[in-house]
Amino acid sequence: MIEQHKPGVDIAAAVRLLRAGKTVAFPTETVYGLGADAANPAAVRRIFELKGRPANHPLIVHLPSAESLTAWARDIPEQAWLLAERFWPGPLTLILPRHPAVPLEVTGGQESIGLRVPDHPLALELLRHFDGGLAAPSANRFGRISPTCAAHVRDELGEQVEMVLDGGPCRVGLESTIVSLIGPRPCLLRPGQISIAEIAEVLGCKLEIPQSSPTIRAPGLLASHYAPKTPLILRPASALCSWLKIMRERGCRVAVMALTPPQTSSEPAARVDRIPMPLQPQEYARELYASLRRLDAGGFDYICAEKPPATKEWLAVHDRLNRAAITPENSFIAGETT
C-alpha cells in the first residue's frame, strides 16, 4: 500500500510556518510526527512544551536524504552509510555522534543524535522544500498512544499545532527501529519493522541488545510508553478465560484484543467485547495504535491484549504492548494474586 496525500495539501504554507519557528504535524510511514525546525532551539523547545515531554528525552531528526547526514552527525562510520543505502528512505533511525552545530535541545543534552529519512511521499516533499532537518517525535502527548492518522493528531493536540498535513493512515504503524552506531559494536535500542536479522546481514555482524537500560537515551525506551488511559492488560490465550471470570465477578466491562477464538463456550461473554486482531505481525502493527485509541474511547474498565506469539517476527509488537501495559507492581489492579 502506497500512501497518498489528500489534494490541496499546502506544502509552501507548511514550510513558511516551520521557518517561522512554528510546529507542523506530518505523516511518515511509521506514525505522524510533530515537526519543527531542528536547527532552531526555540522551535524545538515548543515541541517539548506541546507534548509535555521531559527536556532530557531526545528527539529524532528527519532528513530529506542520506546526503544530509554530514550536517547533523560527525565521525560517521562506514556502517551508517551501508545501512542508509539499504534502508533509507525507511523506518530505521541511526544514533550517531552529534555535529557541533546541532542544538543540544534536540539531543536531550547528549553528544549523540538520532537521524532518519522517512519513507512517505508527503514527508519527503515537505523535507525537500524545507531543505533542512525536522525534529519530529510522535504528534501526541508524551507517553500516550502514537497517532497513525491526521484525526488522531487533531483529537489529541487540537489547535495547538499550527498545521496538520493529512497523508492518510500510516503504512507501518509502529515507530522506527533504532540502532546505535556509537561504541565498539552496533546496538539495537528499539525494535521496529526492520529486523535485527536484516540489519545484521547488511553489517556482517551481530547486534548487541542491551539487557538493562542503555547508556544512550533514545526515544521510546521508557518502561511506560505508548499507553492508553484505560489500563491495558496482557494475557496469554490460556489465561484469558480465568481472568475474564474475575472481571465478570467484579462487574468490569472489558475489551479483548483477540488473536484466537474463545477457548471454551464457558468463557464469560457478559460485559466483554472481543475485537479480532490480525494474525500477521505487520498487519497487527499497522492496526495496533488505532485499535488502542478506539477502545480507549469506548468506556471500558480494562483493555486486554492477548499475547502474540513469542517469535522474532513479533518482537516490535511485543515491545510496544509491554510498554503500554500496566506495570507488574500495579498488577493487583487487574485481578492478579501474585
Sequence and secondary structure as in RCSB ss.txt:
>XXXX:A:sequence
MIEQHKPGVDIAAAVRLLRAGKTVAFPTETVYGLGADAANPAAVRRIFELKGRPANHPLIVHLPSAESLTAWARD
IPEQAWLLAERFWPGPLTLILPRHPAVPLEVTGGQESIGLRVPDHPLALELLRHFDGGLAAPSANRFGRISPTCA
AHVRDELGEQVEMVLDGGPCRVGLESTIVSLIGPRPCLLRPGQISIAEIAEVLGCKLEIPQSSPTIRAPGLLASH
YAPKTPLILRPASALCSWLKIMRERGCRVAVMALTPPQTSSEPAARVDRIPMPLQPQEYARELYASLRRLDAGGF
DYICAEKPPATKEWLAVHDRLNRAAITPENSFIAGETT
>XXXX:A:secstr
      TT  HHHHHHHHHTT  EEE  SSS EEEEETT HHHHHHHHHHHT  TTS  EEE SSGGGGGGTBSS
  HHHHHHHHHH SSSEEEEEEB TTS HHHHTT SEEEEE    HHHHHHHHHHTS EE  BSSSTTB    SH
HHHHHHHGGGSSEE    S SS S  EEEE SSSS EEEE  SS HHHHHHHHTS  B  SS  SS  TT SSS 
SB SS EEEE HHHHHHHHHHHHHTT  EEEEESS  SSTTS  TTEEEEE  SSHHHHHHHHHHHHHHHHTTT 
SEEEEE   SSGGGHHHHHHHHHHS  GGGGGGGT   
